[in-house]
Amino acid sequence: MTRSEYFKKYSLPTVVATLGTGLFPEVVLVQGAIESANGASLLSRKYNNFFGIKAGSSWKGKTVNLQTGEVF
């Protein structure tokens, strides 16, 4: 999807998800778009995750290992 389509689709859910957290929904929305290639990344398409969150050794939930690329 295009960046515009991504914003239209996820703007309201992002606002709802950030209510009461002190996070700016605009920042979360844009960062999600960048990290997920506008929802086109494998992580977002297959695993419904827009962010490459790293799990520590104390995490007991499900995980998936994917190769990532850092941008500097």
Rosetta silent file (secondary structure, phi, psi, omega in degrees, C-alpha in Angstrom):
SEQUENCE: MTRSEYFKKYSLPTVVATLGTGLFPEVVLVQGAIESANGASLLSRKYNNFFGIKAGSSWKGKTVNLQTGEVF
SCORE:     score description
SCORE:     0.000 S_00000001
   1 L     0.000  158.380  179.208    0.000    0.000    0.000 S_00000001
   2 L   -77.129  166.668  177.866    1.106    3.560   -0.454 S_00000001
   3 H   -60.502  -41.018  179.220    2.193    5.747    2.445 S_00000001
   4 H   -62.688  -43.424  178.186   -1.068    7.679    2.137 S_00000001
   5 H   -64.121  -40.188  177.263   -3.117    4.462    2.260 S_00000001
   6 H   -58.999  -48.598 -179.819   -1.120    3.297    5.280 S_00000001
   7 H   -61.215  -43.662  179.476   -1.844    6.554    7.109 S_00000001
   8 H   -62.091  -41.686 -176.489   -5.562    6.397    6.283 S_00000001
   9 H   -71.902  -38.884 -170.321   -5.825    2.774    7.432 S_00000001
  10 H  -109.104    1.306 -179.460   -3.816    3.032   10.657 S_00000001
  11 H   -61.197  -54.140 -177.754   -4.305    6.617   11.895 S_00000001
  12 H   -64.240  -47.100  177.864   -7.312    5.943   14.122 S_00000001
  13 H   -59.495  -32.674  178.384   -5.988    2.632   15.556 S_00000001
  14 H   -69.270  -41.624  176.995   -2.710    4.379   16.368 S_00000001
  15 H   -60.612  -46.362 -179.805   -4.492    7.203   18.179 S_00000001
  16 H   -62.668  -43.470 -177.692   -6.502    4.671   20.200 S_00000001
  17 H   -66.288  -27.352 -177.634   -3.414    2.571   20.979 S_00000001
  18 H   -96.857   -3.546  179.299   -1.465    5.562   22.271 S_00000001
  19 L   -54.997  129.633  176.253   -4.212    7.097   24.425 S_00000001
  20 L    76.829    3.449 -177.476   -2.942    7.693   27.931 S_00000001
  21 L   -95.921  -18.900 -174.083    0.620    6.615   27.145 S_00000001
  22 L    86.323   -4.030  177.489    2.218   10.007   26.605 S_00000001
  23 L   -82.612  146.010  175.381    3.349    8.889   23.149 S_00000001
  24 L   -83.705  118.889 -177.569    2.610   11.083   20.154 S_00000001
  25 H   -59.155  -32.198  179.722    0.440    9.044   17.746 S_00000001
  26 H   -62.675  -39.491 -179.258    1.948   10.858   14.756 S_00000001
  27 H   -69.067  -44.363  178.918    5.422    9.675   15.705 S_00000001
  28 H   -61.971  -43.440 -179.537    4.285    6.090   16.281 S_00000001
  29 H   -62.191  -48.042 -178.867    2.383    6.087   12.977 S_00000001
  30 H   -66.264  -42.636  179.526    5.313    7.423   10.942 S_00000001
  31 H   -63.701  -38.968  176.317    7.834    5.116   12.624 S_00000001
  32 H   -62.811  -40.409  177.896    5.561    2.140   11.939 S_00000001
  33 H   -63.395  -42.957 -179.793    5.294    3.148    8.291 S_00000001
  34 H   -65.600  -50.804 -174.943    9.073    3.421    7.993 S_00000001
  35 H   -68.648  -25.994 -176.968    9.882    0.161    9.786 S_00000001
  36 H  -104.221    6.361 -175.899    7.211   -1.849    7.960 S_00000001
  37 L    53.781   49.541 -179.504    7.651   -0.352    4.471 S_00000001
  38 L    60.623   36.774  178.771    4.062    0.924    4.690 S_00000001
  39 L    82.966    8.798 -176.635    2.814   -2.443    5.907 S_00000001
  40 L   -96.525   -8.509 -178.051    4.550   -4.388    3.114 S_00000001
  41 L   -68.837  157.611  177.586    7.329   -6.029    5.154 S_00000001
  42 H   -59.648  -41.087  179.912    7.199   -9.752    5.896 S_00000001
  43 H   -59.007  -41.264 -179.131    7.008   -8.972    9.601 S_00000001
  44 H   -79.762  -38.912 -178.235    3.894   -6.853    9.132 S_00000001
  45 H   -69.605  -47.412 -174.028    2.201   -8.983    6.474 S_00000001
  46 H   -89.214  -33.085 -173.025    2.704  -12.394    8.064 S_00000001
  47 H  -115.069    4.660  176.545    3.040  -11.559   11.760 S_00000001
  48 L    54.397   43.244 -179.326    0.956   -8.350   12.038 S_00000001
  49 L  -131.962  126.062 -177.547    3.868   -6.451   13.578 S_00000001
  50 L   -94.856  -10.509 -175.927    5.070   -3.069   12.309 S_00000001
  51 L  -123.724  140.283  176.725    8.115   -2.758   14.563 S_00000001
  52 L   -82.343   73.460 -177.571   11.213   -4.925   14.869 S_00000001
  53 L   -78.880  133.501  179.205   10.948   -5.312   18.633 S_00000001
  54 L   -94.445  132.698  179.317   13.717   -7.324   20.233 S_00000001
  55 L   -95.580  135.156  176.155   12.727   -9.811   22.943 S_00000001
  56 L   -84.475  176.980 -176.885   14.991  -10.297   25.939 S_00000001
  57 L   -66.430  -19.217 -179.997   15.719  -13.584   27.676 S_00000001
  58 L   -82.333  -12.090 -179.637   12.884  -12.979   30.156 S_00000001
  59 L   -69.784  128.348 -177.924   10.257  -12.948   27.359 S_00000001
  60 L  -111.400   -1.818 -179.183    8.191  -16.182   27.461 S_00000001
  61 L   -82.270 -175.118  179.709    5.787  -15.459   24.611 S_00000001
  62 L   -67.744  148.333  176.195    6.010  -16.425   20.953 S_00000001
  63 L  -135.816  164.052  172.526    8.882  -15.081   18.879 S_00000001
  64 L  -140.051  139.315  178.810    9.943  -15.047   15.257 S_00000001
  65 L  -107.576  119.201  177.288   13.489  -14.580   13.991 S_00000001
  66 L  -129.483  148.083  176.159   13.907  -12.543   10.824 S_00000001
  67 L   -70.848  138.158  179.715   16.969  -10.961    9.297 S_00000001
  68 L  -122.902  163.553  174.716   16.963   -7.197    9.709 S_00000001
  69 L  -128.744  126.261  179.904   18.867   -4.340    8.235 S_00000001
  70 L   -88.978  140.582  178.775   19.807   -1.316   10.258 S_00000001
  71 L  -111.899  126.106 -178.803   19.722    2.097    8.593 S_00000001
  72 L  -112.859    0.000    0.000   22.147    4.733    9.806 S_00000001
